[in-house]
Amino acid sequence: MKKTDIDKIMKKHKKDFEDLEIYDRTRQLPFQRKRIDITLSVETINKLRQINKKTGIPISRIIEEKF
């Protein structure tokens, strides 16, 4: 395989190769999800539920998007 072909593939799939490098180091893929427990005020939970009803986006996704 020519170096130019390799460079094209590396450029086209750069994010995939970076994800695999992260996996090699941590044994976790960066797009995997984990469940955690957090404590939120009732007011915050109610706001999240309102956003959920308006948009249809799950509360966990709303929280993720804020970070």
N, CA, C and O atoms as a MOPAC input file, in Angstrom:
PM7 MOZYME 1SCF
protein

 N      0.84000 1    -1.16800 1     0.00000 1
 C      0.00000 1     0.00000 1     0.00000 1
 C      0.89200 1     1.24100 1     0.00000 1
 O      1.89600 1     1.28500 1     0.71100 1
 N      0.53700 1     2.22000 1    -0.77600 1
 C      1.32300 1     3.43200 1    -0.87400 1
 C      1.08900 1     4.34300 1     0.32500 1
 O      0.03500 1     4.31100 1     0.96100 1
 N      2.09900 1     5.15400 1     0.61300 1
 C      1.98600 1     6.07900 1     1.74100 1
 C      0.83800 1     7.05700 1     1.54400 1
 O      0.17000 1     7.42300 1     2.51100 1
 N      0.59700 1     7.48500 1     0.31200 1
 C     -0.50900 1     8.41600 1     0.05300 1
 C     -1.85600 1     7.77100 1     0.36400 1
 O     -2.76000 1     8.42700 1     0.88100 1
 N     -1.98500 1     6.47900 1     0.04600 1
 C     -3.22100 1     5.76100 1     0.35400 1
 C     -3.41700 1     5.66100 1     1.86300 1
 O     -4.52300 1     5.84500 1     2.37000 1
 N     -2.33900 1     5.37100 1     2.56500 1
 C     -2.40300 1     5.26900 1     4.02300 1
 C     -2.78500 1     6.62000 1     4.62300 1
 O     -3.60800 1     6.68000 1     5.53700 1
 N     -2.19700 1     7.70200 1     4.11900 1
 C     -2.50900 1     9.03700 1     4.61400 1
 C     -3.98000 1     9.39100 1     4.37900 1
 O     -4.61600 1    10.00600 1     5.23500 1
 N     -4.51400 1     9.00600 1     3.22800 1
 C     -5.92900 1     9.26100 1     2.93800 1
 C     -6.83000 1     8.52800 1     3.92300 1
 O     -7.79200 1     9.09300 1     4.44500 1
 N     -6.50600 1     7.27000 1     4.16800 1
 C     -7.30100 1     6.46800 1     5.10400 1
 C     -7.20800 1     7.05500 1     6.51200 1
 O     -8.21500 1     7.16100 1     7.21100 1
 N     -6.00600 1     7.43400 1     6.92200 1
 C     -5.81300 1     8.01200 1     8.25400 1
 C     -6.59500 1     9.31300 1     8.40100 1
 O     -7.19000 1     9.56500 1     9.44900 1
 N     -6.59600 1    10.13200 1     7.36600 1
 C     -7.31400 1    11.40300 1     7.41000 1
 C     -8.82800 1    11.17500 1     7.44000 1
 O     -9.54900 1    11.82900 1     8.19300 1
 N     -9.29500 1    10.24800 1     6.61900 1
 C    -10.72600 1     9.98000 1     6.51200 1
 C    -11.28600 1     9.37900 1     7.80000 1
 O    -12.41400 1     9.68800 1     8.18300 1
 N    -10.51600 1     8.52800 1     8.47100 1
 C    -10.99300 1     7.80900 1     9.65800 1
 C    -10.23900 1     8.21600 1    10.92100 1
 O    -10.04200 1     7.40000 1    11.82100 1
 N     -9.81800 1     9.47900 1    10.98700 1
 C     -9.01700 1     9.96300 1    12.10800 1
 C     -9.71200 1     9.73400 1    13.45600 1
 O     -9.08400 1     9.25200 1    14.39900 1
 N    -11.00100 1    10.07600 1    13.55300 1
 C    -11.73700 1     9.92300 1    14.81400 1
 C    -11.78700 1     8.45700 1    15.23800 1
 O    -11.65600 1     8.15400 1    16.42400 1
 N    -11.97300 1     7.55500 1    14.29500 1
 C    -12.02100 1     6.12600 1    14.62100 1
 C    -10.68900 1     5.63700 1    15.19200 1
 O    -10.66000 1     4.86900 1    16.15300 1
 N     -9.59400 1     6.09000 1    14.59100 1
 C     -8.28000 1     5.69300 1    15.09200 1
 C     -8.01700 1     6.27900 1    16.48600 1
 O     -7.41100 1     5.62000 1    17.33100 1
 N     -8.47300 1     7.51600 1    16.72700 1
 C     -8.31500 1     8.12000 1    18.05200 1
 C     -9.11000 1     7.34900 1    19.09300 1
 O     -8.63300 1     7.13000 1    20.20700 1
 N    -10.34200 1     6.92800 1    18.72800 1
 C    -11.16300 1     6.13200 1    19.64300 1
 C    -10.48100 1     4.80800 1    19.98700 1
 O    -10.52600 1     4.36200 1    21.13300 1
 N     -9.85800 1     4.19100 1    19.00500 1
 C     -9.15400 1     2.93200 1    19.25600 1
 C     -7.91700 1     3.13600 1    20.13300 1
 O     -7.58900 1     2.27500 1    20.94900 1
 N     -7.23600 1     4.26200 1    19.97100 1
 C     -6.09800 1     4.57300 1    20.84100 1
 C     -6.55400 1     4.73100 1    22.28200 1
 O     -5.89600 1     4.24500 1    23.20300 1
 N     -7.67200 1     5.40600 1    22.47900 1
 C     -8.22900 1     5.56800 1    23.83000 1
 C     -8.59100 1     4.20900 1    24.40800 1
 O     -8.34000 1     3.94300 1    25.58300 1
 N     -9.18100 1     3.34800 1    23.58400 1
 C     -9.53600 1     2.00900 1    24.04500 1
 C     -8.29300 1     1.22200 1    24.45700 1
 O     -8.31100 1     0.51900 1    25.46700 1
 N     -7.22400 1     1.33500 1    23.68700 1
 C     -5.98100 1     0.63400 1    24.02400 1
 C     -5.45000 1     1.05800 1    25.38700 1
 O     -4.92300 1     0.23500 1    26.13500 1
 N     -5.58900 1     2.34500 1    25.70800 1
 C     -5.08800 1     2.84300 1    26.99100 1
 C     -6.01500 1     2.52300 1    28.16000 1
 O     -5.55200 1     2.14800 1    29.23700 1
 N     -7.32900 1     2.67200 1    27.94800 1
 C     -8.27600 1     2.60500 1    29.06800 1
 C     -9.16100 1     1.37100 1    29.07700 1
 O     -9.81000 1     1.08500 1    30.08400 1
 N     -9.19900 1     0.63800 1    27.97900 1
 C    -10.10400 1    -0.50300 1    27.79800 1
 C    -11.56900 1    -0.07800 1    27.86500 1
 O    -12.43700 1    -0.88800 1    28.19100 1
 N    -11.84700 1     1.19200 1    27.55700 1
 C    -13.21300 1     1.69700 1    27.47000 1
 C    -13.33700 1     2.54300 1    26.20800 1
 O    -12.47500 1     3.37100 1    25.91400 1
 N    -14.40400 1     2.32600 1    25.47900 1
 C    -14.64100 1     3.15200 1    24.30600 1
 C    -15.24000 1     4.48500 1    24.76500 1
 O    -16.07000 1     4.50300 1    25.67400 1
 N    -14.83700 1     5.58900 1    24.15600 1
 C    -15.28700 1     6.89400 1    24.62200 1
 C    -16.78800 1     7.12800 1    24.47200 1
 O    -17.33400 1     8.02700 1    25.11200 1
 N    -17.45400 1     6.35100 1    23.65200 1
 C    -18.88500 1     6.55800 1    23.46000 1
 C    -19.73000 1     5.58800 1    24.28700 1
 O    -20.95700 1     5.59000 1    24.18700 1
 N    -19.07000 1     4.75500 1    25.10600 1
 C    -19.81800 1     3.87000 1    25.98800 1
 C    -20.49300 1     4.69900 1    27.07000 1
 O    -20.02100 1     5.78000 1    27.42400 1
 N    -21.58600 1     4.19000 1    27.58500 1
 C    -22.31900 1     4.89900 1    28.63100 1
 C    -22.26100 1     4.08100 1    29.91400 1
 O    -22.26900 1     2.85100 1    29.88400 1
 N    -22.20400 1     4.78600 1    31.03900 1
 C    -22.21200 1     4.14800 1    32.34900 1
 C    -23.29600 1     4.79100 1    33.19200 1
 O    -23.59000 1     5.97800 1    33.05600 1
 N    -23.87500 1     4.00200 1    34.05000 1
 C    -24.92200 1     4.49800 1    34.93000 1
 C    -24.28100 1     4.98200 1    36.22600 1
 O    -23.43000 1     4.30700 1    36.80400 1
 N    -24.71300 1     6.18500 1    36.67800 1
 C    -24.24500 1     6.71200 1    37.96200 1
 C    -25.44300 1     7.24900 1    38.73300 1
 O    -26.48600 1     7.54300 1    38.14900 1
 N    -25.28900 1     7.37300 1    40.02500 1
 C    -26.32600 1     7.96800 1    40.86800 1
 C    -25.90100 1     9.37900 1    41.23100 1
 O    -24.76600 1     9.60800 1    41.64700 1
 N    -26.82500 1    10.33200 1    41.07000 1
 C    -26.55600 1    11.71100 1    41.46200 1
 C    -27.74300 1    12.22200 1    42.26700 1
 O    -28.84900 1    11.69300 1    42.16300 1
 N    -27.50900 1    13.23400 1    43.05500 1
 C    -28.56400 1    13.84200 1    43.84600 1
 C    -28.85400 1    15.22500 1    43.27600 1
 O    -27.95900 1    16.06000 1    43.14500 1
 N    -30.12600 1    15.45200 1    42.94000 1
 C    -30.56200 1    16.72800 1    42.39200 1
 C    -31.70300 1    17.27300 1    43.23600 1
 O    -32.43000 1    16.51300 1    43.87700 1
 N    -31.85500 1    18.58000 1    43.23300 1
 C    -32.96800 1    19.18200 1    43.95400 1
 C    -34.27300 1    18.86900 1    43.22000 1
 O    -34.26900 1    18.57700 1    42.02400 1
 N    -35.37500 1    18.93300 1    43.94300 1
 C    -36.68900 1    18.67300 1    43.35500 1
 C    -36.96600 1    19.69100 1    42.25100 1
 O    -37.54400 1    19.35000 1    41.21900 1
 N    -36.55900 1    20.91800 1    42.46400 1
 C    -36.75600 1    21.97000 1    41.46800 1
 C    -36.02900 1    21.63200 1    40.15400 1
 O    -36.58800 1    21.79500 1    39.06900 1
 N    -34.80100 1    21.17000 1    40.26300 1
 C    -34.02400 1    20.79600 1    39.08300 1
 C    -34.66800 1    19.62200 1    38.36100 1
 O    -34.75500 1    19.61600 1    37.13300 1
 N    -35.11100 1    18.64700 1    39.10600 1
 C    -35.75800 1    17.47300 1    38.50600 1
 C    -37.02100 1    17.88500 1    37.76300 1
 O    -37.28800 1    17.39400 1    36.66600 1
 N    -37.80100 1    18.79000 1    38.35900 1
 C    -39.01900 1    19.25900 1    37.69900 1
 C    -38.69700 1    20.01000 1    36.40200 1
 O    -39.39700 1    19.85000 1    35.40300 1
 N    -37.63700 1    20.83000 1    36.41800 1
 C    -37.22900 1    21.53600 1    35.21000 1
 C    -36.81300 1    20.54600 1    34.12800 1
 O    -37.16900 1    20.70700 1    32.96000 1
 N    -36.05900 1    19.52400 1    34.51900 1
 C    -35.62800 1    18.50700 1    33.55900 1
 C    -36.82300 1    17.75900 1    32.97500 1
 O    -36.83600 1    17.44400 1    31.78500 1
 N    -37.82100 1    17.47500 1    33.80200 1
 C    -39.02000 1    16.78800 1    33.31600 1
 C    -39.79100 1    17.66100 1    32.32400 1
 O    -40.32800 1    17.16100 1    31.33500 1
 N    -39.84100 1    18.97500 1    32.59600 1
 C    -40.52500 1    19.89000 1    31.67400 1
 C    -39.81200 1    19.91600 1    30.32300 1
 O    -40.45500 1    19.86400 1    29.27400 1
 N    -38.49400 1    19.99700 1    30.35400 1
 C    -37.71400 1    19.98700 1    29.11600 1
 C    -37.93500 1    18.66900 1    28.37600 1
 O    -38.06900 1    18.64300 1    27.15300 1
 N    -37.97200 1    17.58000 1    29.14000 1
 C    -38.20100 1    16.25600 1    28.56100 1
 C    -39.55700 1    16.19400 1    27.85800 1
 O    -39.65500 1    15.65800 1    26.75400 1
 N    -40.59600 1    16.73400 1    28.48100 1
 C    -41.93200 1    16.71200 1    27.87500 1
 C    -41.98800 1    17.57000 1    26.61900 1
 O    -42.64100 1    17.20100 1    25.64300 1
 N    -41.30100 1    18.72100 1    26.63500 1
 C    -41.31900 1    19.62800 1    25.48000 1
 C    -40.54700 1    19.05100 1    24.29600 1
 O    -40.99900 1    19.12900 1    23.15400 1
 N    -39.38500 1    18.47500 1    24.57500 1
 C    -38.49200 1    18.05400 1    23.49500 1
 C    -38.53900 1    16.56700 1    23.19600 1
 O    -38.22700 1    16.15000 1    22.08000 1
 N    -38.92300 1    15.76000 1    24.17700 1
 C    -38.90600 1    14.31300 1    23.99800 1
 C    -37.53200 1    13.70100 1    24.19700 1
 O    -37.34900 1    12.49700 1    24.01300 1
 N    -36.56100 1    14.53200 1    24.57500 1
 C    -35.20000 1    14.05500 1    24.80700 1
 C    -35.12000 1    13.47600 1    26.22300 1
 O    -35.58400 1    14.11600 1    27.16700 1
 N    -34.54600 1    12.28600 1    26.39300 1
 C    -34.41100 1    11.71400 1    27.73300 1
 C    -33.59400 1    12.62600 1    28.65700 1
 O    -32.69100 1    13.33400 1    28.21200 1
 N    -33.92700 1    12.59300 1    29.93200 1
 C    -33.27000 1    13.45400 1    30.91800 1
 C    -31.76900 1    13.21900 1    30.94300 1
 O    -31.00400 1    14.17300 1    31.08300 1
 N    -31.33200 1    11.98400 1    30.81200 1
 C    -29.89100 1    11.71300 1    30.82800 1
 C    -29.19100 1    12.39400 1    29.65600 1
 O    -28.07000 1    12.88100 1    29.80000 1
 N    -29.84600 1    12.42700 1    28.50500 1
 C    -29.25600 1    13.10300 1    27.33400 1
 C    -29.20500 1    14.61200 1    27.53700 1
 O    -28.25100 1    15.26700 1    27.11700 1
 N    -30.23100 1    15.16300 1    28.18000 1
 C    -30.24100 1    16.60000 1    28.45800 1
 C    -29.04800 1    16.95900 1    29.32800 1
 O    -28.34500 1    17.93300 1    29.06200 1
 N    -28.82500 1    16.16800 1    30.36600 1
 C    -27.70100 1    16.41600 1    31.27900 1
 C    -26.38400 1    16.27400 1    30.53100 1
 O    -25.49600 1    17.11100 1    30.69500 1
 N    -26.23400 1    15.23500 1    29.71100 1
 C    -25.00900 1    15.02600 1    28.93300 1
 C    -24.71000 1    16.20600 1    28.02100 1
 O    -23.55900 1    16.62800 1    27.91000 1
 N    -25.73400 1    16.73900 1    27.36900 1
 C    -25.54300 1    17.84100 1    26.42500 1
 C    -25.05600 1    19.11100 1    27.13100 1
 O    -24.38600 1    19.94100 1    26.51700 1
 N    -25.38200 1    19.26200 1    28.38700 1
 C    -24.95600 1    20.44900 1    29.13900 1
 C    -23.46700 1    20.40400 1    29.45500 1
 O    -22.85800 1    21.43400 1    29.74200 1
 N    -22.88000 1    19.21200 1    29.40100 1
 C    -21.44900 1    19.08700 1    29.66100 1
 C    -20.71000 1    18.95800 1    28.36200 1
 O    -19.48500 1    18.84100 1    28.35800 1

